[in-house]
């Protein structure tokens, strides 16, 4: 009889000690040409960028102005992506 409460107590502690499972997902796709508009929006815990460049994401993520981030040759400012996170 004494083993049952001890067993219940150990089971309760083992359930509390279990790590919580989490699921995070990000979708990154190249935006098809032609590009008419680029925008971003957030709603709760979801963020969406449409036709954004890596430069756009850096500017928004670090709260910069475009003149603070120099132009760099390559895909940082030329490739456009649709991102949902």
PDB file with SEQRES, HELIX, SHEET and CRYST1 records, atoms N, CA, C and O in Angstrom:
SEQRES   1 A   85  UNK UNK UNK UNK UNK UNK UNK UNK UNK UNK UNK UNK UNK          
SEQRES   2 A   85  UNK UNK UNK UNK UNK UNK UNK UNK UNK UNK UNK UNK UNK          
SEQRES   3 A   85  UNK UNK UNK UNK UNK UNK UNK UNK UNK UNK UNK UNK UNK          
SEQRES   4 A   85  UNK UNK UNK UNK UNK UNK UNK UNK UNK UNK UNK UNK UNK          
SEQRES   5 A   85  UNK UNK UNK UNK UNK UNK UNK UNK UNK UNK UNK UNK UNK          
SEQRES   6 A   85  UNK UNK UNK UNK UNK UNK UNK UNK UNK UNK UNK UNK UNK          
SEQRES   7 A   85  UNK UNK UNK UNK UNK UNK UNK                                  
HELIX    1 AA1 UNK A    2  UNK A   17  1                                  16    
HELIX    2 AA2 UNK A   54  UNK A   61  1                                   8    
HELIX    3 AA3 UNK A   66  UNK A   68  5                                   3    
SHEET    1 AA1 4 UNK A  27  UNK A  30  0                                        
SHEET    2 AA1 4 UNK A  81  UNK A  84 -1                                        
SHEET    3 AA1 4 UNK A  46  UNK A  52 -1                                        
SHEET    4 AA1 4 UNK A  39  UNK A  43 -1                                        
CRYST1    1.000    1.000    1.000  90.00  90.00  90.00 P 1           1          
ATOM      1  N   UNK A   1       0.801  -1.204   0.000  1.00  0.00           N  
ATOM      2  CA  UNK A   1       0.000   0.000   0.000  1.00  0.00           C  
ATOM      3  C   UNK A   1       0.844   1.269   0.000  1.00  0.00           C  
ATOM      4  O   UNK A   1       0.468   2.271  -0.609  1.00  0.00           O  
ATOM      5  N   UNK A   2       1.991   1.225   0.688  1.00  0.00           N  
ATOM      6  CA  UNK A   2       2.834   2.408   0.756  1.00  0.00           C  
ATOM      7  C   UNK A   2       3.516   2.691  -0.582  1.00  0.00           C  
ATOM      8  O   UNK A   2       3.940   3.818  -0.837  1.00  0.00           O  
ATOM      9  N   UNK A   3       3.622   1.686  -1.422  1.00  0.00           N  
ATOM     10  CA  UNK A   3       4.308   1.868  -2.700  1.00  0.00           C  
ATOM     11  C   UNK A   3       3.454   2.639  -3.704  1.00  0.00           C  
ATOM     12  O   UNK A   3       3.989   3.318  -4.580  1.00  0.00           O  
ATOM     13  N   UNK A   4       2.144   2.541  -3.581  1.00  0.00           N  
ATOM     14  CA  UNK A   4       1.261   3.215  -4.532  1.00  0.00           C  
ATOM     15  C   UNK A   4       1.387   4.734  -4.469  1.00  0.00           C  
ATOM     16  O   UNK A   4       1.526   5.346  -5.528  1.00  0.00           O  
ATOM     17  N   UNK A   5       1.348   5.400  -3.290  1.00  0.00           N  
ATOM     18  CA  UNK A   5       1.537   6.856  -3.277  1.00  0.00           C  
ATOM     19  C   UNK A   5       2.935   7.267  -3.749  1.00  0.00           C  
ATOM     20  O   UNK A   5       3.096   8.291  -4.412  1.00  0.00           O  
ATOM     21  N   UNK A   6       3.933   6.465  -3.405  1.00  0.00           N  
ATOM     22  CA  UNK A   6       5.288   6.774  -3.840  1.00  0.00           C  
ATOM     23  C   UNK A   6       5.410   6.660  -5.346  1.00  0.00           C  
ATOM     24  O   UNK A   6       6.072   7.480  -5.983  1.00  0.00           O  
ATOM     25  N   UNK A   7       4.773   5.645  -5.921  1.00  0.00           N  
ATOM     26  CA  UNK A   7       4.768   5.467  -7.363  1.00  0.00           C  
ATOM     27  C   UNK A   7       4.034   6.613  -8.048  1.00  0.00           C  
ATOM     28  O   UNK A   7       4.497   7.119  -9.070  1.00  0.00           O  
ATOM     29  N   UNK A   8       2.907   7.024  -7.503  1.00  0.00           N  
ATOM     30  CA  UNK A   8       2.141   8.138  -8.059  1.00  0.00           C  
ATOM     31  C   UNK A   8       2.939   9.439  -8.002  1.00  0.00           C  
ATOM     32  O   UNK A   8       2.934  10.232  -8.944  1.00  0.00           O  
ATOM     33  N   UNK A   9       3.621   9.638  -6.882  1.00  0.00           N  
ATOM     34  CA  UNK A   9       4.421  10.845  -6.724  1.00  0.00           C  
ATOM     35  C   UNK A   9       5.595  10.865  -7.700  1.00  0.00           C  
ATOM     36  O   UNK A   9       5.890  11.908  -8.283  1.00  0.00           O  
ATOM     37  N   UNK A  10       6.259   9.742  -7.883  1.00  0.00           N  
ATOM     38  CA  UNK A  10       7.383   9.696  -8.816  1.00  0.00           C  
ATOM     39  C   UNK A  10       6.907   9.866 -10.255  1.00  0.00           C  
ATOM     40  O   UNK A  10       7.599  10.482 -11.065  1.00  0.00           O  
ATOM     41  N   UNK A  11       5.742   9.330 -10.581  1.00  0.00           N  
ATOM     42  CA  UNK A  11       5.172   9.508 -11.912  1.00  0.00           C  
ATOM     43  C   UNK A  11       4.822  10.974 -12.165  1.00  0.00           C  
ATOM     44  O   UNK A  11       5.058  11.486 -13.259  1.00  0.00           O  
ATOM     45  N   UNK A  12       4.264  11.647 -11.172  1.00  0.00           N  
ATOM     46  CA  UNK A  12       3.917  13.058 -11.303  1.00  0.00           C  
ATOM     47  C   UNK A  12       5.163  13.904 -11.531  1.00  0.00           C  
ATOM     48  O   UNK A  12       5.155  14.796 -12.379  1.00  0.00           O  
ATOM     49  N   UNK A  13       6.223  13.639 -10.796  1.00  0.00           N  
ATOM     50  CA  UNK A  13       7.465  14.397 -10.987  1.00  0.00           C  
ATOM     51  C   UNK A  13       8.097  14.120 -12.344  1.00  0.00           C  
ATOM     52  O   UNK A  13       8.668  15.023 -12.955  1.00  0.00           O  
ATOM     53  N   UNK A  14       8.003  12.897 -12.817  1.00  0.00           N  
ATOM     54  CA  UNK A  14       8.586  12.583 -14.120  1.00  0.00           C  
ATOM     55  C   UNK A  14       7.812  13.271 -15.245  1.00  0.00           C  
ATOM     56  O   UNK A  14       8.405  13.659 -16.251  1.00  0.00           O  
ATOM     57  N   UNK A  15       6.495  13.427 -15.088  1.00  0.00           N  
ATOM     58  CA  UNK A  15       5.706  14.133 -16.100  1.00  0.00           C  
ATOM     59  C   UNK A  15       6.006  15.627 -16.095  1.00  0.00           C  
ATOM     60  O   UNK A  15       6.023  16.264 -17.148  1.00  0.00           O  
ATOM     61  N   UNK A  16       6.241  16.181 -14.917  1.00  0.00           N  
ATOM     62  CA  UNK A  16       6.572  17.599 -14.823  1.00  0.00           C  
ATOM     63  C   UNK A  16       7.940  17.865 -15.433  1.00  0.00           C  
ATOM     64  O   UNK A  16       8.150  18.913 -16.043  1.00  0.00           O  
ATOM     65  N   UNK A  17       8.861  16.942 -15.278  1.00  0.00           N  
ATOM     66  CA  UNK A  17      10.228  17.126 -15.746  1.00  0.00           C  
ATOM     67  C   UNK A  17      10.362  16.940 -17.258  1.00  0.00           C  
ATOM     68  O   UNK A  17      11.400  17.290 -17.820  1.00  0.00           O  
ATOM     69  N   UNK A  18       9.354  16.405 -17.924  1.00  0.00           N  
ATOM     70  CA  UNK A  18       9.424  16.196 -19.363  1.00  0.00           C  
ATOM     71  C   UNK A  18       9.467  17.532 -20.094  1.00  0.00           C  
ATOM     72  O   UNK A  18       8.713  18.442 -19.751  1.00  0.00           O  
ATOM     73  N   UNK A  19      10.330  17.666 -21.089  1.00  0.00           N  
ATOM     74  CA  UNK A  19      10.355  18.926 -21.853  1.00  0.00           C  
ATOM     75  C   UNK A  19       9.081  19.068 -22.679  1.00  0.00           C  
ATOM     76  O   UNK A  19       8.529  18.088 -23.181  1.00  0.00           O  
ATOM     77  N   UNK A  20       8.642  20.285 -22.803  1.00  0.00           N  
ATOM     78  CA  UNK A  20       7.439  20.543 -23.613  1.00  0.00           C  
ATOM     79  C   UNK A  20       7.815  20.471 -25.083  1.00  0.00           C  
ATOM     80  O   UNK A  20       8.885  20.920 -25.494  1.00  0.00           O  
ATOM     81  N   UNK A  21       6.927  19.907 -25.849  1.00  0.00           N  
ATOM     82  CA  UNK A  21       7.184  19.841 -27.278  1.00  0.00           C  
ATOM     83  C   UNK A  21       6.745  21.140 -27.922  1.00  0.00           C  
ATOM     84  O   UNK A  21       5.742  21.735 -27.526  1.00  0.00           O  
ATOM     85  N   UNK A  22       7.491  21.571 -28.905  1.00  0.00           N  
ATOM     86  CA  UNK A  22       7.170  22.803 -29.621  1.00  0.00           C  
ATOM     87  C   UNK A  22       7.325  22.551 -31.108  1.00  0.00           C  
ATOM     88  O   UNK A  22       8.099  21.689 -31.525  1.00  0.00           O  
ATOM     89  N   UNK A  23       6.603  23.289 -31.884  1.00  0.00           N  
ATOM     90  CA  UNK A  23       6.679  23.165 -33.326  1.00  0.00           C  
ATOM     91  C   UNK A  23       6.828  24.556 -33.920  1.00  0.00           C  
ATOM     92  O   UNK A  23       5.980  25.427 -33.724  1.00  0.00           O  
ATOM     93  N   UNK A  24       7.916  24.747 -34.644  1.00  0.00           N  
ATOM     94  CA  UNK A  24       8.142  26.012 -35.316  1.00  0.00           C  
ATOM     95  C   UNK A  24       8.355  25.721 -36.795  1.00  0.00           C  
ATOM     96  O   UNK A  24       8.989  24.730 -37.155  1.00  0.00           O  
ATOM     97  N   UNK A  25       7.833  26.568 -37.627  1.00  0.00           N  
ATOM     98  CA  UNK A  25       7.979  26.352 -39.062  1.00  0.00           C  
ATOM     99  C   UNK A  25       8.208  27.680 -39.764  1.00  0.00           C  
ATOM    100  O   UNK A  25       7.670  28.715 -39.370  1.00  0.00           O  
ATOM    101  N   UNK A  26       9.004  27.625 -40.794  1.00  0.00           N  
ATOM    102  CA  UNK A  26       9.276  28.793 -41.621  1.00  0.00           C  
ATOM    103  C   UNK A  26       9.161  28.360 -43.070  1.00  0.00           C  
ATOM    104  O   UNK A  26       9.652  27.295 -43.445  1.00  0.00           O  
ATOM    105  N   UNK A  27       8.521  29.170 -43.878  1.00  0.00           N  
ATOM    106  CA  UNK A  27       8.422  28.914 -45.306  1.00  0.00           C  
ATOM    107  C   UNK A  27       9.147  30.033 -46.044  1.00  0.00           C  
ATOM    108  O   UNK A  27       8.815  31.208 -45.884  1.00  0.00           O  
ATOM    109  N   UNK A  28      10.147  29.662 -46.860  1.00  0.00           N  
ATOM    110  CA  UNK A  28      10.901  30.637 -47.654  1.00  0.00           C  
ATOM    111  C   UNK A  28      10.849  30.177 -49.104  1.00  0.00           C  
ATOM    112  O   UNK A  28      11.297  29.081 -49.439  1.00  0.00           O  
ATOM    113  N   UNK A  29      10.296  31.030 -49.953  1.00  0.00           N  
ATOM    114  CA  UNK A  29      10.180  30.716 -51.382  1.00  0.00           C  
ATOM    115  C   UNK A  29      10.625  31.913 -52.200  1.00  0.00           C  
ATOM    116  O   UNK A  29      10.411  33.058 -51.803  1.00  0.00           O  
ATOM    117  N   UNK A  30      11.244  31.650 -53.341  1.00  0.00           N  
ATOM    118  CA  UNK A  30      11.616  32.735 -54.251  1.00  0.00           C  
ATOM    119  C   UNK A  30      10.337  33.310 -54.844  1.00  0.00           C  
ATOM    120  O   UNK A  30       9.468  32.574 -55.312  1.00  0.00           O  
ATOM    121  N   UNK A  31      10.235  34.643 -54.818  1.00  0.00           N  
ATOM    122  CA  UNK A  31       9.038  35.304 -55.346  1.00  0.00           C  
ATOM    123  C   UNK A  31       9.101  35.313 -56.870  1.00  0.00           C  
ATOM    124  O   UNK A  31      10.136  35.653 -57.443  1.00  0.00           O  
ATOM    125  N   UNK A  32       8.002  34.943 -57.534  1.00  0.00           N  
ATOM    126  CA  UNK A  32       8.003  34.928 -59.004  1.00  0.00           C  
ATOM    127  C   UNK A  32       8.035  36.340 -59.586  1.00  0.00           C  
ATOM    128  O   UNK A  32       7.531  37.290 -58.986  1.00  0.00           O  
ATOM    129  N   UNK A  33       8.627  36.449 -60.745  1.00  0.00           N  
ATOM    130  CA  UNK A  33       8.662  37.725 -61.475  1.00  0.00           C  
ATOM    131  C   UNK A  33       7.324  37.920 -62.163  1.00  0.00           C  
ATOM    132  O   UNK A  33       6.655  36.912 -62.391  1.00  0.00           O  
ATOM    133  N   UNK A  34       6.883  39.067 -62.504  1.00  0.00           N  
ATOM    134  CA  UNK A  34       7.408  40.381 -62.144  1.00  0.00           C  
ATOM    135  C   UNK A  34       6.980  40.762 -60.726  1.00  0.00           C  
ATOM    136  O   UNK A  34       6.015  40.218 -60.187  1.00  0.00           O  
ATOM    137  N   UNK A  35       7.696  41.681 -60.148  1.00  0.00           N  
ATOM    138  CA  UNK A  35       7.423  42.133 -58.791  1.00  0.00           C  
ATOM    139  C   UNK A  35       6.731  43.483 -58.859  1.00  0.00           C  
ATOM    140  O   UNK A  35       7.286  44.450 -59.380  1.00  0.00           O  
ATOM    141  N   UNK A  36       5.525  43.541 -58.333  1.00  0.00           N  
ATOM    142  CA  UNK A  36       4.746  44.773 -58.354  1.00  0.00           C  
ATOM    143  C   UNK A  36       4.849  45.535 -57.040  1.00  0.00           C  
ATOM    144  O   UNK A  36       4.904  46.765 -57.033  1.00  0.00           O  
ATOM    145  N   UNK A  37       4.874  44.800 -55.917  1.00  0.00           N  
ATOM    146  CA  UNK A  37       4.897  45.446 -54.610  1.00  0.00           C  
ATOM    147  C   UNK A  37       5.606  44.515 -53.620  1.00  0.00           C  
ATOM    148  O   UNK A  37       5.550  43.292 -53.748  1.00  0.00           O  
ATOM    149  N   UNK A  38       6.263  45.111 -52.646  1.00  0.00           N  
ATOM    150  CA  UNK A  38       6.903  44.370 -51.568  1.00  0.00           C  
ATOM    151  C   UNK A  38       6.321  44.883 -50.262  1.00  0.00           C  
ATOM    152  O   UNK A  38       6.269  46.091 -50.034  1.00  0.00           O  
ATOM    153  N   UNK A  39       5.882  43.969 -49.401  1.00  0.00           N  
ATOM    154  CA  UNK A  39       5.331  44.414 -48.116  1.00  0.00           C  
ATOM    155  C   UNK A  39       5.595  43.393 -47.030  1.00  0.00           C  
ATOM    156  O   UNK A  39       5.995  42.259 -47.297  1.00  0.00           O  
ATOM    157  N   UNK A  40       5.364  43.820 -45.801  1.00  0.00           N  
ATOM    158  CA  UNK A  40       5.496  42.917 -44.658  1.00  0.00           C  
ATOM    159  C   UNK A  40       4.348  43.184 -43.700  1.00  0.00           C  
ATOM    160  O   UNK A  40       3.810  44.289 -43.637  1.00  0.00           O  
ATOM    161  N   UNK A  41       3.988  42.147 -42.957  1.00  0.00           N  
ATOM    162  CA  UNK A  41       2.924  42.281 -41.963  1.00  0.00           C  
ATOM    163  C   UNK A  41       3.166  41.281 -40.848  1.00  0.00           C  
ATOM    164  O   UNK A  41       3.736  40.213 -41.068  1.00  0.00           O  
ATOM    165  N   UNK A  42       2.733  41.632 -39.668  1.00  0.00           N  
ATOM    166  CA  UNK A  42       2.786  40.721 -38.537  1.00  0.00           C  
ATOM    167  C   UNK A  42       1.410  40.663 -37.899  1.00  0.00           C  
ATOM    168  O   UNK A  42       0.694  41.661 -37.831  1.00  0.00           O  
ATOM    169  N   UNK A  43       1.059  39.482 -37.437  1.00  0.00           N  
ATOM    170  CA  UNK A  43      -0.216  39.275 -36.772  1.00  0.00           C  
ATOM    171  C   UNK A  43       0.008  38.264 -35.656  1.00  0.00           C  
ATOM    172  O   UNK A  43       0.149  37.068 -35.910  1.00  0.00           O  
ATOM    173  N   UNK A  44       0.039  38.747 -34.429  1.00  0.00           N  
ATOM    174  CA  UNK A  44       0.304  37.853 -33.304  1.00  0.00           C  
ATOM    175  C   UNK A  44       1.713  37.306 -33.378  1.00  0.00           C  
ATOM    176  O   UNK A  44       2.679  38.064 -33.299  1.00  0.00           O  
ATOM    177  N   UNK A  45       1.839  35.998 -33.531  1.00  0.00           N  
ATOM    178  CA  UNK A  45       3.154  35.374 -33.608  1.00  0.00           C  
ATOM    179  C   UNK A  45       3.559  35.020 -35.028  1.00  0.00           C  
ATOM    180  O   UNK A  45       4.563  34.337 -35.228  1.00  0.00           O  
ATOM    181  N   UNK A  46       2.801  35.470 -36.014  1.00  0.00           N  
ATOM    182  CA  UNK A  46       3.100  35.165 -37.415  1.00  0.00           C  
ATOM    183  C   UNK A  46       3.600  36.423 -38.115  1.00  0.00           C  
ATOM    184  O   UNK A  46       3.018  37.500 -37.985  1.00  0.00           O  
ATOM    185  N   UNK A  47       4.695  36.261 -38.862  1.00  0.00           N  
ATOM    186  CA  UNK A  47       5.233  37.362 -39.666  1.00  0.00           C  
ATOM    187  C   UNK A  47       5.270  36.918 -41.122  1.00  0.00           C  
ATOM    188  O   UNK A  47       5.643  35.784 -41.423  1.00  0.00           O  
ATOM    189  N   UNK A  48       4.880  37.821 -42.026  1.00  0.00           N  
ATOM    190  CA  UNK A  48       4.884  37.520 -43.462  1.00  0.00           C  
ATOM    191  C   UNK A  48       5.573  38.643 -44.230  1.00  0.00           C  
ATOM    192  O   UNK A  48       5.294  39.824 -44.025  1.00  0.00           O  
ATOM    193  N   UNK A  49       6.470  38.247 -45.110  1.00  0.00           N  
ATOM    194  CA  UNK A  49       7.098  39.204 -46.029  1.00  0.00           C  
ATOM    195  C   UNK A  49       6.801  38.729 -47.433  1.00  0.00           C  
ATOM    196  O   UNK A  49       6.983  37.552 -47.744  1.00  0.00           O  
ATOM    197  N   UNK A  50       6.348  39.624 -48.279  1.00  0.00           N  
ATOM    198  CA  UNK A  50       6.053  39.303 -49.664  1.00  0.00           C  
ATOM    199  C   UNK A  50       7.007  40.084 -50.546  1.00  0.00           C  
ATOM    200  O   UNK A  50       7.083  41.309 -50.460  1.00  0.00           O  
ATOM    201  N   UNK A  51       7.734  39.373 -51.395  1.00  0.00           N  
ATOM    202  CA  UNK A  51       8.699  39.955 -52.333  1.00  0.00           C  
ATOM    203  C   UNK A  51       9.762  40.786 -51.614  1.00  0.00           C  
ATOM    204  O   UNK A  51      10.188  41.825 -52.119  1.00  0.00           O  
ATOM    205  N   UNK A  52      10.180  40.338 -50.460  1.00  0.00           N  
ATOM    206  CA  UNK A  52      11.207  41.046 -49.698  1.00  0.00           C  
ATOM    207  C   UNK A  52      12.600  40.550 -50.055  1.00  0.00           C  
ATOM    208  O   UNK A  52      12.787  39.378 -50.380  1.00  0.00           O  
ATOM    209  N   UNK A  53      13.565  41.439 -49.994  1.00  0.00           N  
ATOM    210  CA  UNK A  53      14.953  41.059 -50.215  1.00  0.00           C  
ATOM    211  C   UNK A  53      15.624  40.824 -48.862  1.00  0.00           C  
ATOM    212  O   UNK A  53      15.067  41.163 -47.818  1.00  0.00           O  
ATOM    213  N   UNK A  54      16.804  40.251 -48.890  1.00  0.00           N  
ATOM    214  CA  UNK A  54      17.553  40.068 -47.651  1.00  0.00           C  
ATOM    215  C   UNK A  54      17.846  41.428 -47.040  1.00  0.00           C  
ATOM    216  O   UNK A  54      17.825  41.582 -45.819  1.00  0.00           O  
ATOM    217  N   UNK A  55      18.118  42.406 -47.880  1.00  0.00           N  
ATOM    218  CA  UNK A  55      18.366  43.775 -47.396  1.00  0.00           C  
ATOM    219  C   UNK A  55      17.136  44.328 -46.671  1.00  0.00           C  
ATOM    220  O   UNK A  55      17.266  44.962 -45.624  1.00  0.00           O  
ATOM    221  N   UNK A  56      15.940  44.087 -47.227  1.00  0.00           N  
ATOM    222  CA  UNK A  56      14.699  44.514 -46.571  1.00  0.00           C  
ATOM    223  C   UNK A  56      14.559  43.887 -45.184  1.00  0.00           C  
ATOM    224  O   UNK A  56      14.182  44.563 -44.227  1.00  0.00           O  
ATOM    225  N   UNK A  57      14.866  42.590 -45.081  1.00  0.00           N  
ATOM    226  CA  UNK A  57      14.740  41.892 -43.809  1.00  0.00           C  
ATOM    227  C   UNK A  57      15.735  42.416 -42.776  1.00  0.00           C  
ATOM    228  O   UNK A  57      15.398  42.551 -41.600  1.00  0.00           O  
ATOM    229  N   UNK A  58      16.967  42.712 -43.215  1.00  0.00           N  
ATOM    230  CA  UNK A  58      17.967  43.255 -42.296  1.00  0.00           C  
ATOM    231  C   UNK A  58      17.531  44.631 -41.806  1.00  0.00           C  
ATOM    232  O   UNK A  58      17.613  44.924 -40.613  1.00  0.00           O  
ATOM    233  N   UNK A  59      17.071  45.469 -42.720  1.00  0.00           N  
ATOM    234  CA  UNK A  59      16.622  46.815 -42.345  1.00  0.00           C  
ATOM    235  C   UNK A  59      15.474  46.742 -41.346  1.00  0.00           C  
ATOM    236  O   UNK A  59      15.473  47.463 -40.348  1.00  0.00           O  
ATOM    237  N   UNK A  60      14.508  45.885 -41.606  1.00  0.00           N  
ATOM    238  CA  UNK A  60      13.361  45.786 -40.704  1.00  0.00           C  
ATOM    239  C   UNK A  60      13.726  45.090 -39.395  1.00  0.00           C  
ATOM    240  O   UNK A  60      13.284  45.514 -38.327  1.00  0.00           O  
ATOM    241  N   UNK A  61      14.521  44.035 -39.463  1.00  0.00           N  
ATOM    242  CA  UNK A  61      14.868  43.269 -38.275  1.00  0.00           C  
ATOM    243  C   UNK A  61      15.695  44.047 -37.258  1.00  0.00           C  
ATOM    244  O   UNK A  61      15.539  43.863 -36.051  1.00  0.00           O  
ATOM    245  N   UNK A  62      16.575  44.919 -37.748  1.00  0.00           N  
ATOM    246  CA  UNK A  62      17.425  45.701 -36.851  1.00  0.00           C  
ATOM    247  C   UNK A  62      16.974  47.153 -36.740  1.00  0.00           C  
ATOM    248  O   UNK A  62      17.687  47.995 -36.193  1.00  0.00           O  
ATOM    249  N   UNK A  63      15.782  47.438 -37.263  1.00  0.00           N  
ATOM    250  CA  UNK A  63      15.196  48.776 -37.165  1.00  0.00           C  
ATOM    251  C   UNK A  63      16.154  49.840 -37.708  1.00  0.00           C  
ATOM    252  O   UNK A  63      16.408  50.858 -37.064  1.00  0.00           O  
ATOM    253  N   UNK A  64      16.674  49.580 -38.902  1.00  0.00           N  
ATOM    254  CA  UNK A  64      17.589  50.505 -39.559  1.00  0.00           C  
ATOM    255  C   UNK A  64      16.857  51.315 -40.609  1.00  0.00           C  
ATOM    256  O   UNK A  64      15.700  51.040 -40.925  1.00  0.00           O  
ATOM    257  N   UNK A  65      17.525  52.300 -41.140  1.00  0.00           N  
ATOM    258  CA  UNK A  65      17.083  53.022 -42.325  1.00  0.00           C  
ATOM    259  C   UNK A  65      17.898  52.491 -43.501  1.00  0.00           C  
ATOM    260  O   UNK A  65      19.014  52.007 -43.310  1.00  0.00           O  
ATOM    261  N   UNK A  66      17.362  52.575 -44.695  1.00  0.00           N  
ATOM    262  CA  UNK A  66      18.061  52.020 -45.849  1.00  0.00           C  
ATOM    263  C   UNK A  66      19.418  52.689 -46.084  1.00  0.00           C  
ATOM    264  O   UNK A  66      20.338  52.035 -46.574  1.00  0.00           O  
ATOM    265  N   UNK A  67      19.563  53.954 -45.754  1.00  0.00           N  
ATOM    266  CA  UNK A  67      20.848  54.614 -45.959  1.00  0.00           C  
ATOM    267  C   UNK A  67      21.907  54.115 -44.973  1.00  0.00           C  
ATOM    268  O   UNK A  67      23.099  54.327 -45.197  1.00  0.00           O  
ATOM    269  N   UNK A  68      21.492  53.455 -43.882  1.00  0.00           N  
ATOM    270  CA  UNK A  68      22.437  52.919 -42.909  1.00  0.00           C  
ATOM    271  C   UNK A  68      23.041  51.589 -43.346  1.00  0.00           C  
ATOM    272  O   UNK A  68      24.050  51.155 -42.790  1.00  0.00           O  
ATOM    273  N   UNK A  69      22.442  50.946 -44.325  1.00  0.00           N  
ATOM    274  CA  UNK A  69      22.935  49.667 -44.832  1.00  0.00           C  
ATOM    275  C   UNK A  69      23.435  49.880 -46.251  1.00  0.00           C  
ATOM    276  O   UNK A  69      22.636  50.123 -47.156  1.00  0.00           O  
ATOM    277  N   UNK A  70      24.743  49.792 -46.459  1.00  0.00           N  
ATOM    278  CA  UNK A  70      25.277  50.085 -47.795  1.00  0.00           C  
ATOM    279  C   UNK A  70      24.800  49.078 -48.836  1.00  0.00           C  
ATOM    280  O   UNK A  70      24.505  47.924 -48.526  1.00  0.00           O  
ATOM    281  N   UNK A  71      24.735  49.545 -50.067  1.00  0.00           N  
ATOM    282  CA  UNK A  71      24.392  48.666 -51.182  1.00  0.00           C  
ATOM    283  C   UNK A  71      25.502  47.639 -51.362  1.00  0.00           C  
ATOM    284  O   UNK A  71      26.684  47.982 -51.334  1.00  0.00           O  
ATOM    285  N   UNK A  72      25.124  46.393 -51.543  1.00  0.00           N  
ATOM    286  CA  UNK A  72      26.096  45.327 -51.746  1.00  0.00           C  
ATOM    287  C   UNK A  72      25.726  44.609 -53.029  1.00  0.00           C  
ATOM    288  O   UNK A  72      24.562  44.285 -53.262  1.00  0.00           O  
ATOM    289  N   UNK A  73      26.724  44.365 -53.854  1.00  0.00           N  
ATOM    290  CA  UNK A  73      26.468  43.636 -55.093  1.00  0.00           C  
ATOM    291  C   UNK A  73      26.122  42.187 -54.763  1.00  0.00           C  
ATOM    292  O   UNK A  73      26.627  41.624 -53.793  1.00  0.00           O  
ATOM    293  N   UNK A  74      25.284  41.612 -55.554  1.00  0.00           N  
ATOM    294  CA  UNK A  74      24.906  40.219 -55.333  1.00  0.00           C  
ATOM    295  C   UNK A  74      23.445  40.083 -54.993  1.00  0.00           C  
ATOM    296  O   UNK A  74      22.641  40.972 -55.276  1.00  0.00           O  
ATOM    297  N   UNK A  75      23.106  38.965 -54.383  1.00  0.00           N  
ATOM    298  CA  UNK A  75      21.696  38.642 -54.168  1.00  0.00           C  
ATOM    299  C   UNK A  75      21.088  39.299 -52.939  1.00  0.00           C  
ATOM    300  O   UNK A  75      19.894  39.124 -52.698  1.00  0.00           O  
ATOM    301  N   UNK A  76      21.852  40.046 -52.149  1.00  0.00           N  
ATOM    302  CA  UNK A  76      21.289  40.646 -50.936  1.00  0.00           C  
ATOM    303  C   UNK A  76      20.183  41.651 -51.258  1.00  0.00           C  
ATOM    304  O   UNK A  76      19.274  41.852 -50.453  1.00  0.00           O  
ATOM    305  N   UNK A  77      20.258  42.273 -52.415  1.00  0.00           N  
ATOM    306  CA  UNK A  77      19.240  43.248 -52.769  1.00  0.00           C  
ATOM    307  C   UNK A  77      18.508  42.952 -54.053  1.00  0.00           C  
ATOM    308  O   UNK A  77      17.617  43.707 -54.444  1.00  0.00           O  
ATOM    309  N   UNK A  78      18.867  41.857 -54.729  1.00  0.00           N  
ATOM    310  CA  UNK A  78      18.244  41.601 -56.024  1.00  0.00           C  
ATOM    311  C   UNK A  78      17.261  40.428 -56.010  1.00  0.00           C  
ATOM    312  O   UNK A  78      16.275  40.452 -56.746  1.00  0.00           O  
ATOM    313  N   UNK A  79      17.506  39.413 -55.196  1.00  0.00           N  
ATOM    314  CA  UNK A  79      16.589  38.281 -55.120  1.00  0.00           C  
ATOM    315  C   UNK A  79      15.451  38.626 -54.170  1.00  0.00           C  
ATOM    316  O   UNK A  79      15.679  39.169 -53.089  1.00  0.00           O  
ATOM    317  N   UNK A  80      14.228  38.310 -54.578  1.00  0.00           N  
ATOM    318  CA  UNK A  80      13.049  38.599 -53.765  1.00  0.00           C  
ATOM    319  C   UNK A  80      12.448  37.285 -53.272  1.00  0.00           C  
ATOM    320  O   UNK A  80      12.375  36.301 -54.009  1.00  0.00           O  
ATOM    321  N   UNK A  81      12.014  37.292 -51.991  1.00  0.00           N  
ATOM    322  CA  UNK A  81      11.509  36.083 -51.358  1.00  0.00           C  
ATOM    323  C   UNK A  81      10.153  36.339 -50.718  1.00  0.00           C  
ATOM    324  O   UNK A  81       9.840  37.460 -50.317  1.00  0.00           O  
ATOM    325  N   UNK A  82       9.358  35.284 -50.631  1.00  0.00           N  
ATOM    326  CA  UNK A  82       8.130  35.281 -49.832  1.00  0.00           C  
ATOM    327  C   UNK A  82       8.436  34.443 -48.600  1.00  0.00           C  
ATOM    328  O   UNK A  82       8.803  33.274 -48.712  1.00  0.00           O  
ATOM    329  N   UNK A  83       8.283  35.047 -47.416  1.00  0.00           N  
ATOM    330  CA  UNK A  83       8.656  34.371 -46.174  1.00  0.00           C  
ATOM    331  C   UNK A  83       7.481  34.425 -45.205  1.00  0.00           C  
ATOM    332  O   UNK A  83       6.879  35.479 -44.999  1.00  0.00           O  
ATOM    333  N   UNK A  84       7.168  33.287 -44.620  1.00  0.00           N  
ATOM    334  CA  UNK A  84       6.180  33.206 -43.551  1.00  0.00           C  
ATOM    335  C   UNK A  84       6.844  32.515 -42.373  1.00  0.00           C  
ATOM    336  O   UNK A  84       7.374  31.411 -42.499  1.00  0.00           O  
ATOM    337  N   UNK A  85       6.808  33.178 -41.230  1.00  0.00           N  
ATOM    338  CA  UNK A  85       7.446  32.607 -40.030  1.00  0.00           C  
ATOM    339  C   UNK A  85       6.552  32.828 -38.829  1.00  0.00           C  
ATOM    340  O   UNK A  85       6.899  32.426 -37.719  1.00  0.00           O  
TER     341      UNK A  85                                                      
END                                                                             
